Amino acid sequence: MKLKQLLACVPGAKLTGDDAIEIGALCYDSRQVTPGALFFALRGVKSDGTEFVSSAVKGGAVAIIADRPCAVAGVTCVEVPDARRAMSLMAAVFYGTPTGEIPLVGITGTNGKTTTTYLVEGIMERAGIPAAVLGTISYRFGETIIPAPNTTPESVDLQRILRELVDQGAKGAVMEVSSHSLEQRRADGCIFDVAIFTNLTRDHLDYHLDMESYYQSKLRLFTDLLTPNVHKPLRRAVVNLDDPYGARIAADSAAPVLTYAVNGPADLSVAEVNFSVHGIRCRLNSPVGEININSDLLGRFNLYNMMGAVGAGLALGIPKEAIEAGIEGHKKVPGRLERVPNDQGIIVLVDYAHTGDALENVLSTIAELKTDRIITLFGCGGDRDKGKRPVMGEIAARYSDLAIVTSDNPRTEDPEAILADVRAGIPAGMKEYGLEELEGGFREKGFATIESRRTAVRAAILAARPGDIVLLAGKGHEDYQIVGTEKFHFDDREEAAAALKLRA
């Protein structure tokens, strides 16, 4: 493709050189440059892409895109107002604008994105729309499963993956749209039909610094990226009005809004609901009449996830019968209140809850369903928002009969320092158990701090008795642990299964 064709979508581009050159690849990492590539010199958190221009040229780059002057002898250079946005728009053009060919649903919010993508996928499948899914767990369609290093891929990778999955037969797509990706313009080349807002609670403040900045990043999906255009003149927002930020999203959305709520009036509301250990049964009032939902998913927070998915189905014009069947046919989401099978009478659940709000949602659900004690194991990631650590400690202590604080992904932080931050939120005077004490079980409400997650999982399982619920929170579907800068295999589900065998 000619550089001129790619630049047509970037207003304000200043060209120095030849725009008739042929571009064979798009690259943002100088180590991945191939002959004939266009290199994007991006400003990063830790480095500046302009520092790697010479390396890119040596690798065969024939043109450079940057957001400041970047003269290189014999190489075409283009200065643009925003290099990341330019990359996103140009990547879409380079790969033939795959999202212009299919219905695309984007989901953003602090919690619930992954489960909602799976539910929307089920609804689209029942409507005869085989859908690709891109999110925290993987990027996938049919037999193709691509590991997900980020919730939302970098724009060049995102458009390449979407093109690949559409060419394989995907007739729709559902994707999680993270605040980082919105801030970094990764999804700007996507043409969304529907955008869902789930909720907004404290997370990623190490990156966004404050909640208003976090909100403004999320808002971009409903303003900049949901404005009706020639490709898709009818676009819709689906917004949770029970969340304090929902009304703001609804007011600012560039597209018509379909609202949902459990606690108040909305376009999609609850007529009747029953929660049990077997799942959720409910009747919803909707613009197309009553919708009946039967699901194996647990808890009030999953009711919200289902309502967001139902809203997306309605926004896409999918018949309510397909919506009902799509929700009912969905059995589980990896690492989201996922059960670890056993015949010992202990309910062992693995969940990705890694924020205070998510942990409280899960624990409040378990508290409503419990028949005996709750044992909660959790940790907080290193090199991330430290402010949520004591908050999570307080929540775990409040809901649990035994709270075990352990490592999550400590990364480059001292694990003991992370545990100390969490411990600061646990009420003074609460009984603290040592590891040896827990091997014989426990009688009194209390907590323990155990740095090794493997040892902590074993302690939690061995301390349980029939009737107890053991929640292993924080890692969910992840099959690794990051210690320092190295990634090691670690899966809470595998560790729980091994610990259960020790009890047998």
Salt bridges, closest charged atoms under 4 A:
GLU22 OE1 - LYS2 NZ 3.42
ASP29 OD2 - ARG31 NH2 2.91
ASP48 OD2 - ARG68 NH1 2.55
ASP67 OD2 - ARG43 NE 3.08
ASP67 OD1 - ARG68 NH2 2.90
ASP82 OD2 - ARG185 NE 3.83
GLU101 OE2 - ARG163 NH2 2.58
GLU121 OE1 - ARG140 NH2 2.87
GLU154 OE1 - ARG84 NH1 2.96
ASP157 OD1 - ARG160 NH2 3.32
ASP167 OD1 - ARG163 NH1 2.94
ASP188 OD2 - ARG85 NH1 2.68
ASP188 OD2 - ARG220 NH2 2.94
ASP193 OD1 - LYS232 NZ 2.44
ASP203 OD2 - HIS204 NE2 3.27
ASP203 OD2 - HIS354 NE2 3.73
ASP203 OD1 - LYS388 NZ 3.28
GLU212 OE2 - ARG248 NH2 2.93
ASP224 OD2 - ARG220 NE 3.01
GLU272 OE1 - ARG283 NE 3.01
GLU290 OE1 - ARG283 NH1 2.59
ASP296 OD2 - LYS331 NZ 3.53
GLU338 OE2 - LYS332 NZ 3.51
GLU338 OE1 - ARG493 NH1 3.11
GLU360 OE2 - ARG398 NH1 3.09
ASP372 OD1 - ARG465 NH2 3.15
ASP385 OD2 - ARG202 NE 2.83
GLU394 OE2 - ARG398 NE 2.78
GLU413 OE1 - LYS386 NZ 3.98
GLU413 OE2 - ARG389 NH2 2.59
ASP421 OD2 - ARG389 NH1 2.89
GLU432 OE1 - ARG423 NH2 2.41
GLU437 OE2 - LYS431 NZ 3.80
ASP468 OD2 - ARG373 NH2 2.78
GLU478 OE1 - LYS475 NZ 2.80
ASP491 OD1 - ARG493 NE 3.02
ASP492 OD2 - ARG453 NH2 2.84
GLU494 OE1 - HIS489 NE2 2.95
GLU495 OE2 - ARG454 NH2 3.00
